[in-house]
Amino acid sequence: MHEYAFIRTLRTPHSERYLIRTPDTETAALDIHFRPRGGADATLVIFEQAQLPEEAIPALLTAIDEVILPDMTLAEKDISFTVVIGRVLGAFSPESDT
């Protein structure tokens, strides 16, 4: 069983972004978009280097549901997840003209 830390890195009126860590490594990035009439859609990107086994993903989704989204439940289908496994290439931003 993994112990997860959820670090909010961005918040807007309709979305949030989190970095998910275990004591050993950065594990995943989570983007949540809140629907206007309730519920949410989320994209969870699990980092390859975290080597999180696929069978551990349901427990991570449950932890997200319980810790970050306690008013929503997977069982009632008011939140949906798209899960991707990938590697981080870097952080990119447009160059400034100044």
C-alpha positions as CSV (number, residue, x, y, z in Angstrom):
1,M,0.0,0.0,0.0
2,H,1.4,3.4,-1.0
3,E,1.1,6.5,1.0
4,Y,0.4,9.5,-1.3
5,A,0.9,13.2,-0.8
6,F,-1.3,15.5,-3.0
7,I,0.3,18.9,-3.7
8,R,-1.9,21.4,-5.4
9,T,0.0,23.3,-8.1
10,L,-2.8,25.2,-9.8
11,R,-6.3,26.2,-9.1
12,T,-8.9,28.1,-11.2
13,P,-12.6,28.5,-10.7
14,H,-13.3,25.3,-12.7
15,S,-10.1,23.2,-12.4
16,E,-7.2,22.0,-10.2
17,R,-3.9,20.4,-10.9
18,Y,-2.0,18.3,-8.4
19,L,1.4,16.6,-8.2
20,I,1.1,13.2,-6.5
21,R,4.1,12.0,-4.5
22,T,5.0,8.9,-2.5
23,P,7.8,9.2,0.0
24,D,10.2,7.9,-2.6
25,T,9.3,9.8,-5.8
26,E,7.0,12.0,-7.8
27,T,4.4,9.5,-9.0
28,A,1.8,11.3,-11.1
29,A,0.1,14.5,-12.2
30,L,-3.6,15.0,-11.9
31,D,-5.8,17.5,-13.8
32,I,-9.4,17.9,-12.6
33,H,-12.1,19.8,-14.5
34,F,-15.3,20.5,-12.6
35,R,-18.5,20.3,-14.6
36,P,-20.9,23.3,-14.4
37,R,-23.8,21.0,-13.1
38,G,-21.7,19.0,-10.7
39,G,-19.2,16.2,-11.0
40,A,-15.8,16.2,-12.5
41,D,-13.6,14.7,-15.2
42,A,-10.0,14.0,-14.4
43,T,-6.8,13.0,-16.3
44,L,-4.2,11.1,-14.2
45,V,-0.8,10.9,-15.8
46,I,1.3,8.3,-14.0
47,F,5.0,8.9,-14.5
48,E,6.9,5.9,-16.0
49,Q,9.9,6.5,-13.6
50,A,7.6,5.9,-10.6
51,Q,7.1,2.3,-11.7
52,L,3.7,2.2,-10.2
53,P,2.2,-1.3,-11.0
54,E,-1.0,-1.2,-12.9
55,E,-2.7,-3.2,-10.2
56,A,-2.0,-0.2,-7.8
57,I,-4.0,2.2,-9.9
58,P,-7.5,1.5,-8.5
59,A,-6.1,2.2,-5.0
60,L,-4.7,5.5,-6.2
61,L,-8.0,6.5,-7.8
62,T,-9.8,5.6,-4.5
63,A,-7.3,7.8,-2.5
64,I,-7.9,10.7,-4.9
65,D,-11.6,10.2,-4.5
66,E,-11.4,10.2,-0.7
67,V,-8.8,12.9,-0.2
68,I,-9.3,15.4,-3.0
69,L,-12.9,14.9,-4.0
70,P,-14.7,13.7,-0.8
71,D,-18.1,15.1,-2.1
72,M,-17.9,12.9,-5.2
73,T,-17.6,9.2,-5.6
74,L,-16.5,6.8,-8.2
75,A,-19.4,4.5,-7.2
76,E,-22.0,7.1,-8.0
77,K,-20.2,8.0,-11.3
78,D,-20.0,11.7,-10.7
79,I,-16.3,11.6,-11.4
80,S,-14.5,10.0,-14.3
81,F,-10.8,9.4,-14.8
82,T,-8.7,9.0,-17.9
83,V,-5.4,7.3,-16.9
84,V,-2.2,7.6,-18.9
85,I,1.2,6.3,-18.2
86,G,4.1,8.4,-19.7
87,R,7.4,10.1,-19.1
88,V,8.1,13.7,-18.4
89,L,10.0,15.5,-21.2
90,G,10.3,18.8,-19.3
91,A,8.5,22.1,-18.7
92,F,8.1,24.4,-21.6
93,S,6.8,28.0,-21.9
94,P,6.9,30.6,-24.6
95,E,9.9,32.9,-24.7
96,S,9.4,36.4,-23.6
97,D,10.0,39.3,-26.0
98,T,11.4,41.5,-23.2
